[in-house]
Amino acid sequence: MADVTSEVRIVGAERPDGLTLRTVGLSARGLPEVRVEALPPYLGDGWARVLGTLARHLAATGEPPGELAPGVEVRFSTADDGALILAPPPGRDAGWHRDVLIRLFPEARI
């Protein structure tokens, strides 16, 4: 995967519905920025890692992945500003942010 660590930052903001994390720097490569919204704040560190992985994948392939890891599906919607917003996996709603991290990092047991 492409190393974009010096070009892309992950920034966050606390909002009434939770934490929003987003990439900054992918658009300089002509790629959409990636965003995850309504995170419980205690999941911020784990999701920053996920966004970093997504940024590297986008930089390398130009396409968002369908899976973060084998069996860990992701979906995206497109925001008005062109950013890709992570959406719950098929059939999931509440609690999906935590479930994705547990499946990606089982040693963490959040």
N, C-alpha and C positions, 0 to 999 in steps of 0.2 A: 504494500500500500504506500501511497505517496506520503511523505513526511511534511505535514503542514503545520507542525507545532509552533514554528516561529512566525507563521503568517495568520493563524486563526486563533482567536481567543474565545473562551466560553464566559459569558457574562450572565448575571442573574439579577432579578428584581423581585421583591416580595410584593404580592398583590393580595387583595381581599380573599381571593379564592385559592391562594397558595403561591408557591414559588414558580417563576417563569425563568427558564434558562434558554439562552440562544447563542448561536455562533455569530462571530463577527469576523469577516475576512474572506469567506468563500465567494462573496459577490465580486471581489477583485479578480477572481479567476473566471468570472462569467457563470458561476454556479449559484443555486439558491442557498440562502442561509437556512439553518435548521433550528427549530424551536420546540420545546416541550413546555406545556402549561399546566397549571393547577397541581403542581407537585406538593406533597407534604414536605415542609422544609427539611426534615431529617433525611430525606432521600436525595438532597442536592448533590452531595459528593459523588454518589454512585451514578447519578444521571449526567453529571459533568463528564465522567469517564465514557458513558454511552455516547454523548454528543461528540466527544473527541474521536471516538471510533467511527462514527458516522461521517464526520468531516474528512477523515483520512480515506474512507471508502468513496465518498463523492469526488474527492480530488483525484483519486486513482482511476475511477471508472466513468465519472460523469453522470452516474445513475444512483438513485437511492436503492438500498437493498430491500429485499422482501423479508429477510430474516436477519436478526442480530447475531444469532448463533443457530446451529441446527435445532429446529423445533421451536425457536423463539421468534414468532412472526411479528412483523410491524406493518403498520399502514401509515400513510401520510395523507393529509389534506393540504390544499394550497391556500395560503392566506392572501388577502388582497394585495399585500406588498410583494408577493411572489415567494415568500418563505415557505418551506415545508414544515408543517406542524405534525408532530407525532400523534397518532390517534390510537385508541385501544385496539388490540388484536381482535379478530373476528370473535363475536360472542362474549366479549368482555366489556365491562364498564368500570364500576367502582373497584378500587384497589388494584387496578392493572399495573400502575407504576411500580408498586412494591413487588408484585408477582414477577414482573420482568427482571428486576434486580436479583431476586432470589434465584431465578433460573439461570441468570448469567453469572452470578457470584455466590454459589451455594455456601461457600465457606463463611460468608458474612452473616448469614441467618439474621437478617434485620428484624 
